[in-house]
Amino acid sequence: MVKNLNNKTQVISYIAMFSALLVVANFVYVPLGAMAISFVPTIAFLAGVLINPWVALMAGLIGDTLGCFLKGYPPAPLILLGTASWGFVLGMVVKHCSWSFQKRMIIGGFLAYLVGSVLLTSTGMYLLTAKGSNYLLFVIARIPVQFLNFVVNLIITFMVLKNIRVNKSKEHGI
């Protein structure tokens, strides 16, 4: 995590960079039959862990809003909050808990999944597409697909972070 973010220009630059990455990630996915693996959570996770949770929150809101406009549809507030919460929740757990890094990533990733996907995004999708049907059944039906997406994204995030740590160790002769 970036230690010193006192410079407002630096904070704005990080938010802009991760917002732009999130916009691009909105258009990159791997189709798997009736579902697709999106890489938006990976970018949100990296922002929360590498920079800080608040940058991830802002980048998630801005990046997903711009992605919606570029795809041609209006942003849905609960879905935007879901996207923004992924990096925020994981970043808060990684920053404030004293467990091992792996444990913080797993627990933080699971909490981000519960808050961002199960609660916020599923509720937003229900209100947009399935209003009038059974809410609980709608959420339960989304859980396996969203869980697989999150596991894939958490693994990718962990591999990127591990690679960053290995490269830093080599640079410093550790």
LINVEN-V631067 format. One record per residue. N is the residue number from 1. RES is the residue in one letter. NEAR is the number of other ideal C-beta (glycine too) atoms within 10 Angstrom. Layout:
# LINVEN-V631067
n & res & near
N & RES & NEAR
N & RES & NEAR
This chain:
# LINVEN-V631067
n & res & near
1 & M & 12
2 & V & 11
3 & K & 5
4 & N & 6
5 & L & 14
6 & N & 6
7 & N & 9
8 & K & 8
9 & T & 7
10 & Q & 14
11 & V & 17
12 & I & 12
13 & S & 12
14 & Y & 20
15 & I & 22
16 & A & 14
17 & M & 15
18 & F & 26
19 & S & 22
20 & A & 15
21 & L & 19
22 & L & 29
23 & V & 22
24 & V & 14
25 & A & 21
26 & N & 20
27 & F & 12
28 & V & 11
29 & Y & 14
30 & V & 11
31 & P & 8
32 & L & 12
33 & G & 5
34 & A & 6
35 & M & 14
36 & A & 11
37 & I & 19
38 & S & 19
39 & F & 21
40 & V & 25
41 & P & 29
42 & T & 24
43 & I & 29
44 & A & 34
45 & F & 29
46 & L & 23
47 & A & 32
48 & G & 33
49 & V & 26
50 & L & 20
51 & I & 22
52 & N & 22
53 & P & 22
54 & W & 17
55 & V & 26
56 & A & 33
57 & L & 24
58 & M & 21
59 & A & 30
60 & G & 30
61 & L & 21
62 & I & 19
63 & G & 29
64 & D & 25
65 & T & 19
66 & L & 16
67 & G & 21
68 & C & 18
69 & F & 12
70 & L & 12
71 & K & 11
72 & G & 6
73 & Y & 10
74 & P & 8
75 & P & 16
76 & A & 17
77 & P & 13
78 & L & 16
79 & I & 20
80 & L & 21
81 & L & 21
82 & G & 25
83 & T & 33
84 & A & 26
85 & S & 27
86 & W & 32
87 & G & 35
88 & F & 27
89 & V & 25
90 & L & 31
91 & G & 27
92 & M & 20
93 & V & 23
94 & V & 23
95 & K & 14
96 & H & 10
97 & C & 13
98 & S & 6
99 & W & 13
100 & S & 9
101 & F & 14
102 & Q & 10
103 & K & 12
104 & R & 18
105 & M & 21
106 & I & 15
107 & I & 15
108 & G & 25
109 & G & 24
110 & F & 17
111 & L & 16
112 & A & 28
113 & Y & 24
114 & L & 14
115 & V & 17
116 & G & 27
117 & S & 24
118 & V & 18
119 & L & 16
120 & L & 21
121 & T & 24
122 & S & 23
123 & T & 18
124 & G & 19
125 & M & 18
126 & Y & 19
127 & L & 14
128 & L & 12
129 & T & 9
130 & A & 16
131 & K & 9
132 & G & 6
133 & S & 11
134 & N & 11
135 & Y & 14
136 & L & 9
137 & L & 10
138 & F & 16
139 & V & 19
140 & I & 12
141 & A & 13
142 & R & 17
143 & I & 13
144 & P & 10
145 & V & 15
146 & Q & 19
147 & F & 14
148 & L & 13
149 & N & 22
150 & F & 22
151 & V & 14
152 & V & 17
153 & N & 24
154 & L & 21
155 & I & 13
156 & I & 16
157 & T & 24
158 & F & 18
159 & M & 11
160 & V & 15
161 & L & 17
162 & K & 12
163 & N & 10
164 & I & 13
165 & R & 12
166 & V & 11
167 & N & 10
168 & K & 10
169 & S & 10
170 & K & 9
171 & E & 8
172 & H & 7
173 & G & 5
174 & I & 8
